């Protein structure tokens, strides 16, 4: 049997093939060291989780990290104090991992934390954090191109798609020692928050240089001083990510997020804690796409011989739009404070979001947990928190309902203001970055071969009269009667590939 010489085109799509969430218990018995003052009242027991490493282990993914348990409390002297302890963890889950898996990651979120002061120096803590394991898979499929031998009649299908060319992830560190210029020394750190901003991506062959800033905010107490002090700083980050196949002019989906953040006060030459040892572990995640034209075949046949067709349904991505902007949300809370009470600090935790495309709009909604540290001349320090919802909407017209993206939401700034009624209002600025794609499952011919049997197909007549209906496809008619589209259209003076009205056709054979 003769073999057909077929030209193939490879199409690759990256997709998150599996996501799995699991709770990691955090249980510990804390005994304050001698240098700490005793506990009168616990304001907050917070969990600050971090991921140290993520790796493939057999048929599963393993994550290692630790949870910093921070006790914010009022001591015997009515002063605000904190104490930290680290609880390490190691977690492995079984997931469907194959050779096509190109990327694994694990995100961790704070969960519930319950604490009880057993004595003035001992605290019993029970809680959990949530680990979300993600594996990314690169699916490659070969399809037959429209460049076929003349003996094969083909129905071409041409699409403009975003072909996955590179996927990579990498941990890296940013460290720096800073001095608290013109600020009082540190007694204890109340909270630390941070986020990473990517400002520039420079792509060279097989490498991507990611540049940006690490924004860090901290609140702390100072020896012999009332209240708390706020410190903000910006560190530069620069990291090269290796990604085989990467080249210029790619569509880059990049994000950098903090997996661990430590701000440790250090003593200066005079013995005062005016130095901050900042250490952050970050994960750079990158997916690169190249827009290509796929010239495939939807259907094929041969007028002289029987052929067998192999077909594949291929998931394809069409790049639609890049979203990169900031938006502000102003919300009233149900928290009221008196004239003698003030908000000392506000910070956000546990941001989550989801999106949908509906009625010509891209709508992103989410929630964030807002933490308030307050002080009153009558009651001293206080703490409360609230879940706050937010929504982002923009006009977006898409032909398909199967539109998807992986948006990155970052809180850029936040401000709590007490209005004239004593109600706390929140003014929050968010940043959103997302590449939006249309995902379509398209069937292509993946193989063509001559079938077993006689080479020549019998023809018992020179022409056939066929009464065709409106909207019938000339391709389907020609295929059915084992002729060609061009012959049918030429014989019947047709210009459209679909009939515009009922018509009697002469089918040449």
C-alpha positions as CSV (number, residue, x, y, z in Angstrom):
1,X,0.0,0.0,0.0
2,X,1.3,3.5,-0.9
3,X,2.0,5.8,2.0
4,X,0.9,9.4,2.0
5,X,3.6,11.9,2.9
6,X,1.9,14.2,5.5
7,X,3.2,17.4,6.8
8,X,2.4,17.9,10.5
9,X,2.2,20.9,12.7
10,X,2.6,20.8,16.5
11,X,0.2,22.7,18.7
12,X,0.9,23.1,22.5
13,X,-1.4,24.3,25.2
14,X,-0.5,24.9,28.9
15,X,-3.2,24.2,31.4
16,X,-3.6,23.7,35.1
17,X,-4.5,20.1,35.0
18,X,-5.1,19.5,38.7
19,X,-5.7,21.6,41.8
20,X,-6.1,20.2,45.3
21,X,-6.6,21.9,48.6
22,X,-5.9,20.4,52.1
23,X,-5.7,21.7,55.6
24,X,-2.4,21.6,57.5
25,X,-2.9,21.5,61.3
26,X,-1.0,24.1,63.4
27,X,-0.9,23.0,67.0
28,X,1.7,24.2,69.6
29,X,2.1,24.9,73.3
30,X,3.9,28.3,73.7
31,X,5.9,29.2,76.8
32,X,7.1,32.7,76.9
33,X,10.9,33.1,77.6
34,X,12.1,35.0,80.6
35,X,12.8,38.2,78.6
36,X,9.1,38.5,77.7
37,X,6.6,40.2,80.0
38,X,3.6,38.1,81.1
39,X,0.2,38.0,79.4
40,X,-2.7,39.9,80.7
41,X,-4.9,39.7,77.6
42,X,-4.5,38.2,74.1
43,X,-5.6,40.5,71.3
44,X,-4.8,38.3,68.4
45,X,-3.2,34.9,67.6
46,X,-2.1,35.2,63.9
47,X,-0.7,32.6,61.5
48,X,1.9,33.7,58.9
49,X,2.5,30.7,56.7
50,X,5.4,30.3,54.2
51,X,6.5,27.8,51.6
52,X,10.2,26.9,51.5
53,X,10.2,24.3,48.7
54,X,7.9,22.5,46.3
55,X,8.9,19.3,44.4
56,X,7.6,16.3,42.5
57,X,7.8,13.2,44.6
58,X,6.8,10.1,42.6
59,X,3.2,10.5,41.7
60,X,2.7,13.4,44.0
61,X,3.8,16.9,45.0
62,X,5.6,17.7,48.3
63,X,5.6,21.1,50.0
64,X,7.8,22.1,52.9
65,X,7.5,25.2,54.9
66,X,6.6,26.7,58.3
67,X,4.0,28.8,60.0
68,X,4.9,31.7,62.2
69,X,2.5,31.8,65.1
70,X,2.4,35.4,66.4
71,X,0.8,36.3,69.7
72,X,-0.2,39.9,70.0
73,X,-1.0,40.6,73.6
74,X,-1.4,43.2,76.4
75,X,1.1,42.6,79.2
76,X,1.0,43.1,82.9
77,X,2.0,46.8,82.4
78,X,-0.8,47.5,79.9
79,X,1.7,47.6,77.1
80,X,1.4,46.1,73.6
81,X,3.7,43.1,73.1
82,X,4.2,40.3,70.5
83,X,5.9,36.9,70.6
84,X,6.6,34.6,67.6
85,X,7.3,30.9,67.3
86,X,7.8,28.8,64.2
87,X,5.9,25.6,63.5
88,X,7.5,23.6,60.6
89,X,5.4,21.4,58.3
90,X,5.9,18.9,55.4
91,X,3.0,17.8,53.3
92,X,2.7,15.5,50.3
93,X,-0.4,14.7,48.3
94,X,-0.9,12.2,45.5
95,X,-1.8,13.9,42.2
96,X,-2.0,12.7,38.6
97,X,1.5,13.6,37.5
98,X,2.9,12.6,34.1
99,X,5.9,13.4,31.9
100,X,3.9,16.3,30.5
101,X,3.8,18.1,33.8
102,X,6.1,21.2,33.4
103,X,5.3,23.2,36.6
104,X,4.2,22.6,40.2
105,X,3.4,25.1,42.8
106,X,1.8,25.4,46.2
107,X,0.0,28.4,47.7
108,X,-0.7,28.6,51.4
109,X,-3.3,30.7,53.1
110,X,-3.9,31.5,56.8
111,X,-6.8,29.6,58.4
112,X,-8.4,29.6,61.8
113,X,-6.3,30.1,64.9
114,X,-7.6,29.6,68.4
115,X,-5.5,30.5,71.4
116,X,-6.0,30.2,75.2
117,X,-3.8,31.7,77.9
118,X,-3.3,28.8,80.3
119,X,-1.2,31.0,82.5
120,X,0.4,34.4,82.2
121,X,3.3,32.8,80.4
122,X,1.8,29.8,78.6
123,X,-0.5,29.8,75.6
124,X,-2.2,26.8,74.0
125,X,-2.7,27.2,70.2
126,X,-4.8,25.1,67.9
127,X,-5.4,26.1,64.2
128,X,-4.8,25.3,60.6
129,X,-3.6,26.7,57.3
130,X,-4.8,25.8,53.9
131,X,-2.4,24.4,51.2
132,X,-3.4,24.6,47.6
133,X,-1.4,22.3,45.3
134,X,-1.2,23.1,41.6
135,X,0.4,21.2,38.7
136,X,0.6,22.6,35.2
137,X,0.7,20.4,32.2
138,X,1.8,21.1,28.7
139,X,-0.2,19.2,26.1
140,X,1.3,18.8,22.6
141,X,-0.7,17.5,19.6
142,X,0.3,17.0,16.0
143,X,-2.2,17.8,13.3
144,X,-2.2,17.3,9.6
145,X,-1.6,20.6,7.7
146,X,-3.4,21.7,4.6
147,X,-0.3,21.0,2.5
148,X,-1.5,17.6,1.1
149,X,-0.9,15.7,-2.1
150,X,-3.2,16.9,-5.0
151,X,-5.0,13.6,-5.0
152,X,-6.4,14.4,-1.5
153,X,-9.4,16.7,-1.3
154,X,-9.1,18.8,1.8
155,X,-11.3,21.1,3.8
156,X,-8.8,23.5,5.5
157,X,-9.3,25.1,8.9
158,X,-7.1,28.1,9.8
159,X,-7.0,29.6,13.3
160,X,-4.9,32.2,15.0
161,X,-3.9,30.6,18.4
162,X,-1.6,31.3,21.3
163,X,0.7,28.4,21.3
164,X,2.4,27.5,24.6
165,X,6.2,27.7,24.2
166,X,7.7,27.9,27.7
167,X,6.6,27.3,31.3
168,X,8.8,27.8,34.3
169,X,8.9,28.5,38.0
170,X,11.7,29.4,40.3
171,X,12.3,30.3,44.0
172,X,14.6,33.1,44.8
173,X,15.6,35.3,47.7
174,X,15.8,39.1,48.3
175,X,17.7,40.2,51.4
176,X,18.7,43.6,52.7
177,X,19.6,45.3,56.0
178,X,18.1,48.7,56.5
179,X,18.4,51.4,59.2
180,X,15.4,53.1,60.8
181,X,16.5,56.6,60.1
182,X,14.8,59.3,62.2
183,X,12.5,56.7,63.7
184,X,12.5,55.1,67.3
185,X,14.1,51.7,67.9
186,X,12.0,48.5,67.7
187,X,10.8,46.7,70.8
188,X,8.5,44.2,69.1
189,X,7.1,43.7,65.6
190,X,3.3,43.8,65.5
191,X,2.8,42.8,61.8
192,X,4.6,42.6,58.5
193,X,2.9,42.6,55.1
194,X,4.3,42.8,51.6
195,X,3.7,42.3,47.9
196,X,5.8,42.1,44.8
197,X,5.3,44.3,41.7
198,X,6.8,43.3,38.3
199,X,7.8,46.4,36.4
200,X,9.8,45.0,33.5
201,X,10.2,41.7,31.6
202,X,13.1,41.4,29.2
203,X,13.2,38.3,27.1
204,X,16.2,36.9,25.4
205,X,16.6,33.4,24.0
206,X,15.7,30.8,26.5
207,X,15.7,33.3,29.4
208,X,13.5,36.0,30.9
209,X,14.9,38.8,33.1
210,X,12.2,39.9,35.6
211,X,12.6,43.2,37.3
212,X,10.4,44.8,39.9
213,X,10.0,45.9,43.5
214,X,9.2,44.3,46.8
215,X,6.9,46.5,48.8
216,X,7.1,45.9,52.6
217,X,5.1,47.5,55.4
218,X,5.7,47.0,59.1
219,X,4.2,48.2,62.4
220,X,6.1,47.9,65.7
221,X,6.3,49.1,69.2
222,X,9.2,51.1,70.7
223,X,10.7,50.8,74.2
224,X,9.2,53.4,76.6
225,X,6.8,54.9,74.0
226,X,3.1,54.6,73.7
227,X,1.3,53.4,70.5
228,X,2.8,51.9,67.5
229,X,5.0,53.1,64.6
230,X,4.6,52.4,60.9
231,X,7.5,51.7,58.6
232,X,7.4,51.2,54.8
233,X,10.2,50.3,52.4
234,X,10.8,49.2,48.9
235,X,13.4,46.7,47.8
236,X,14.5,46.0,44.2
237,X,14.1,42.6,42.8
238,X,15.8,41.1,39.7
239,X,15.7,37.5,38.7
240,X,16.6,35.5,35.6
241,X,14.2,32.6,34.8
242,X,15.4,29.9,32.4
243,X,12.8,28.7,30.0
244,X,13.7,26.6,27.0
245,X,12.0,27.7,23.8
246,X,11.5,31.3,25.0
247,X,12.1,34.0,22.5
248,X,11.3,37.7,21.9
249,X,7.8,38.9,21.1
250,X,6.0,36.3,23.3
251,X,2.9,36.8,25.3
252,X,4.2,36.6,28.8
253,X,2.0,35.7,31.8
254,X,4.3,36.4,34.8
255,X,3.7,36.8,38.5
256,X,6.0,37.0,41.5
257,X,4.5,36.3,44.9
258,X,6.0,36.1,48.4
259,X,6.2,32.7,50.0
260,X,8.1,33.8,53.1
261,X,8.8,37.2,54.6
262,X,10.9,37.9,57.7
263,X,11.7,41.3,59.2
264,X,14.0,40.8,62.2
265,X,15.1,43.8,64.3
266,X,18.9,43.9,65.0
267,X,20.9,45.9,67.4
268,X,23.2,48.7,66.1
269,X,26.6,49.6,67.5
270,X,24.9,51.5,70.4
271,X,22.8,48.5,71.3
272,X,19.5,49.9,70.1
273,X,17.3,47.9,67.7
274,X,17.4,50.3,64.8
275,X,18.5,47.8,62.1
276,X,16.0,45.7,60.2
277,X,17.2,42.4,58.7
278,X,14.8,41.9,55.8
279,X,14.6,38.5,54.1
280,X,12.0,37.4,51.6
281,X,11.6,34.2,49.6
282,X,9.7,34.6,46.4
283,X,8.3,32.5,43.6
284,X,8.6,33.7,40.0
285,X,6.0,31.9,37.8
286,X,6.0,32.4,34.1
287,X,4.0,31.0,31.2
288,X,4.9,32.2,27.7
289,X,2.7,32.0,24.5
290,X,3.5,32.7,20.9
291,X,0.8,33.6,18.5
292,X,0.9,31.3,15.5
293,X,-1.3,30.4,12.5
294,X,-2.6,26.9,12.5
295,X,-3.3,25.6,9.0
296,X,-5.1,22.4,9.8
297,X,-7.6,20.1,8.0
298,X,-11.2,19.7,9.1
299,X,-12.1,17.0,6.7
300,X,-10.5,15.1,3.7
301,X,-11.2,12.4,1.1
302,X,-9.8,11.0,-2.1
303,X,-11.8,10.6,-5.3
304,X,-9.7,7.7,-6.5
305,X,-9.1,5.7,-3.4
306,X,-10.7,5.1,0.0
307,X,-8.9,6.8,2.9
308,X,-9.0,6.4,6.6
309,X,-9.0,9.6,8.8
310,X,-7.7,10.0,12.3
311,X,-9.2,12.8,14.2
312,X,-8.2,14.7,17.4
313,X,-10.0,17.3,19.5
314,X,-7.3,19.9,20.3
315,X,-7.7,22.5,23.1
316,X,-6.6,25.8,21.7
317,X,-6.1,29.3,23.1
318,X,-6.9,32.5,21.4
319,X,-5.4,35.6,23.0
320,X,-8.0,38.3,23.4
321,X,-6.8,41.1,25.7
322,X,-4.3,42.0,28.4
323,X,-5.7,43.8,31.5
324,X,-3.3,45.8,33.6
325,X,-4.7,48.6,35.8
326,X,-5.6,49.7,39.3
327,X,-9.0,50.3,40.8
328,X,-10.2,51.7,44.1
329,X,-12.9,50.4,46.4
330,X,-14.4,52.5,49.2
331,X,-16.4,50.7,51.8
332,X,-18.1,51.5,55.1
333,X,-17.6,49.0,57.8
334,X,-19.9,48.2,60.7
335,X,-17.2,49.3,63.1
336,X,-17.8,52.5,65.1
337,X,-15.3,54.1,67.4
338,X,-15.8,56.9,69.9
339,X,-14.0,60.2,70.0
340,X,-11.6,58.8,72.5
341,X,-10.7,55.9,70.3
342,X,-8.4,55.8,67.3
343,X,-7.2,53.3,64.7
344,X,-3.5,52.6,65.1
345,X,-3.0,50.2,62.3
346,X,-4.9,48.4,59.5
347,X,-3.7,45.5,57.4
348,X,-5.2,42.9,55.1
349,X,-5.0,39.1,54.9
350,X,-6.5,36.2,53.0
351,X,-7.4,37.8,49.8
352,X,-9.5,35.6,47.5
353,X,-11.2,36.3,44.2
354,X,-13.2,34.7,41.3
355,X,-14.3,36.0,37.9
356,X,-16.9,35.6,35.3
357,X,-17.7,36.8,31.7
358,X,-21.3,37.6,31.3
359,X,-23.5,40.0,29.3
360,X,-20.6,41.7,27.7
361,X,-18.7,42.3,31.0
362,X,-15.7,41.0,32.8
363,X,-16.6,40.9,36.5
364,X,-14.1,40.0,39.2
365,X,-15.4,39.7,42.8
366,X,-13.6,38.8,45.9
367,X,-13.1,39.3,49.6
368,X,-10.4,40.2,52.0
369,X,-10.0,40.0,55.7
370,X,-9.3,43.4,57.2
371,X,-7.5,43.6,60.6
372,X,-7.8,46.7,62.9
373,X,-5.6,47.6,65.8
374,X,-7.3,50.3,67.9
375,X,-6.5,52.3,71.1
376,X,-8.8,54.0,73.6
377,X,-8.0,56.3,76.5
378,X,-10.5,54.3,78.5
379,X,-10.1,50.7,77.4
380,X,-6.5,50.6,76.1
381,X,-5.6,48.5,73.1
382,X,-8.2,46.6,71.1
383,X,-8.4,44.4,68.1
384,X,-11.1,43.4,65.6
385,X,-11.4,42.2,62.0
386,X,-13.9,42.1,59.3
387,X,-14.4,40.4,55.9
388,X,-14.8,43.0,53.2
389,X,-16.1,42.3,49.7
390,X,-15.0,44.0,46.5
391,X,-16.0,44.0,42.8
392,X,-14.3,45.0,39.6
393,X,-16.2,45.3,36.4
394,X,-15.1,46.3,32.8
395,X,-16.7,46.0,29.4
396,X,-15.6,43.0,27.5
397,X,-17.1,41.6,24.4
398,X,-16.2,38.0,23.6
399,X,-17.6,35.6,20.9
400,X,-17.2,32.6,23.1
401,X,-18.5,31.9,26.6
402,X,-15.4,29.8,27.2
403,X,-13.2,32.7,28.1
404,X,-10.7,32.3,30.9
405,X,-7.8,34.0,32.6
406,X,-5.6,33.7,35.6
407,X,-5.9,37.2,37.2
408,X,-3.4,38.4,39.8
409,X,-4.8,40.7,42.4
410,X,-2.6,42.8,44.7
411,X,-3.5,45.3,47.4
412,X,-1.4,48.3,46.6
413,X,-2.5,50.6,49.4
414,X,-5.1,50.8,52.2
415,X,-6.4,53.5,54.5
416,X,-8.9,53.5,57.3
417,X,-10.7,56.8,58.1
418,X,-13.2,57.6,60.9
419,X,-16.0,59.6,59.4
420,X,-18.1,62.2,61.3
421,X,-20.5,59.5,62.6
422,X,-17.6,57.5,64.1
423,X,-17.9,54.8,61.4
424,X,-14.6,53.4,60.0
425,X,-14.4,53.7,56.2
426,X,-11.9,51.8,54.1
427,X,-10.3,53.1,51.0
428,X,-8.4,50.4,49.2
429,X,-6.5,50.4,46.0
430,X,-6.1,47.1,44.1
431,X,-4.0,46.2,41.1
432,X,-5.2,43.6,38.6
433,X,-3.0,41.9,35.9
434,X,-4.4,39.3,33.6
435,X,-4.0,37.8,30.1
436,X,-7.5,36.9,28.8
437,X,-7.9,34.0,26.4
438,X,-10.6,32.3,24.6
439,X,-10.4,28.5,25.0
440,X,-11.9,26.4,22.3
441,X,-11.8,22.6,21.6
442,X,-11.4,22.2,17.9
443,X,-11.4,18.9,15.9
444,X,-8.7,18.4,13.3
445,X,-7.5,15.6,11.1
446,X,-4.5,14.1,12.8
447,X,-3.8,11.2,10.3
448,X,-4.7,10.2,6.7
449,X,-4.0,6.8,5.2
450,X,-5.2,4.8,2.2
451,X,-7.7,2.2,3.3
452,X,-7.3,-1.5,2.5
453,X,-9.0,-2.8,-0.7
454,X,-9.2,-1.8,-4.4
455,X,-7.3,1.3,-5.4
456,X,-9.8,2.5,-8.0
457,X,-13.2,3.6,-6.9
458,X,-16.0,2.5,-9.3
459,X,-18.0,5.1,-11.1
460,X,-21.2,3.9,-12.9
461,X,-22.3,7.2,-14.3
462,X,-20.8,10.4,-15.8
463,X,-23.1,12.7,-13.9
464,X,-25.9,12.8,-11.4
465,X,-28.9,15.1,-10.9
466,X,-29.2,16.1,-7.3
467,X,-32.0,18.3,-5.7
468,X,-30.2,20.3,-3.1
469,X,-31.7,22.4,-0.3
470,X,-30.9,25.9,0.9
471,X,-27.8,26.2,3.2
472,X,-26.4,22.8,2.2
473,X,-22.6,22.6,2.0
474,X,-21.0,22.1,-1.4
475,X,-18.2,20.2,0.4
476,X,-20.7,17.7,1.9
477,X,-22.3,17.2,-1.5
478,X,-19.0,16.7,-3.3
479,X,-17.7,14.3,-0.7
480,X,-20.9,12.2,-0.8
481,X,-20.8,11.8,-4.6
482,X,-17.0,11.4,-4.7
483,X,-16.2,14.4,-6.8
484,X,-14.6,17.7,-6.1
485,X,-15.9,21.0,-4.9
486,X,-14.4,22.9,-7.8
487,X,-16.1,20.7,-10.3
488,X,-19.5,21.0,-8.7
489,X,-19.2,24.8,-8.4
490,X,-17.9,25.2,-12.0
491,X,-20.6,23.0,-13.5
492,X,-23.4,24.8,-11.7
493,X,-22.1,28.4,-11.8
494,X,-21.8,28.6,-8.0
495,X,-19.8,31.2,-6.1
496,X,-20.7,30.4,-2.5
497,X,-19.7,27.3,-0.6
498,X,-23.2,27.1,0.9
499,X,-26.4,27.2,-1.2
500,X,-28.4,30.4,-0.9
501,X,-31.6,28.7,-2.1
502,X,-33.0,25.3,-3.1
503,X,-31.4,24.2,-6.4
504,X,-31.1,21.3,-8.8
505,X,-27.4,20.5,-9.2
506,X,-25.6,18.5,-11.9
507,X,-23.0,16.5,-10.1
508,X,-20.1,15.6,-12.5
509,X,-18.2,12.3,-11.7
